[in-house]
Amino acid sequence: MDLQFKRHRRLRQSAGMRALVRETHLHTEDFIYPLFVAEGENIKNEVPSMPGVYNLSLDRLKEEMDEVVSLGIKSVILFGVPKEKDAVGTGAYHNHGIVQQATRYIKGQYPEVVVIADTCLCEYTDHGHCGVVEGDKVLNDPSLDLLAKTAVSQAEAGADIIAPSNMMDGFVAAIRQGLDEAGYTDVPIMSYAVKYSSAFYGPFRDAADSTPQFGDRKSYQMDPANRLEALREAQSDMEEGADFLIVKPSLSYLDIIRDVRNEFNAPVVAYNVSGEYSMVKAAALNGWIDEKAIVMEKLLSMKRAGADLIITYFAKDAARWLSE
Ligand code: PBG
């Protein structure tokens, strides 16, 4: 036989050999776990479209945090579910807003956990948009003051990282300035730099009761058809002072994660969003897929694409599987 060819299978022949040449690894420290903190008492309501994910009141947070910490997860991102909403999202920047209260609680009880506060108005506005509205328009510049105020109140409560997800232009500049002027020069900004207008956020909006009451978010979130625009968004956020860059959603946007990784030297965060979670859970509950294998393959693909960190509702499951 005088065939000339390469024997790639040499490096695949045993588990030990495969482990030696594995290029990408998942670690529990890579995961950021999202929590929906709800105003009220004794609330632990499962989100119907997100099995295993709950709205939790402060008095029920302990059980969840104990589990998170015991699994080795180092960081959580907080979303608020307030009782009252109004036109200007007062609950977002109120001193005793639910995210501020939850932050104080977690930093008090679990000081080593990195608390990330999502900074947006949509969970707190009665119209469900991420900024203030006039008629059917979402206003950019008047929203910036409120977002900066929200970030400062979150930093005051002890948040370690501010994560603005609202997609107003200039939000990083406004928040950086607000934080600096209030003395929080050391609080980093994890910017949702590249956030597409995506149908994959549907279950989150059930969880946070934040579906827009009119129109959609297409005038501020990005068009899924665009790739170069992602680089423009990330670039302006870097110039304005972002410390981390989020790409969201993740699975239909692995090309964008790779582009952002190649272009910028900041840590890149993939947001494995609610719809991506629900689809896997639904299939798993039907017995149609091997959930563990599918989830780990998906998370690995985000890191292979270039993500350093992953915000994921699977964080607890994945941490458990990694420790087995
Ligand atoms: C708030 C926000 C959203 C998500 C994170 N922050 C919803 C939205 O933009 O409608 C979505 C997260 C997910 O789907 O898991 N602006």
Residues whose N, C-alpha, C, O or C-beta is under 5 A from the ligand:
A	BS01	PBG	C120 C122 S165 F200 Y201 F204 V273 S274 G275
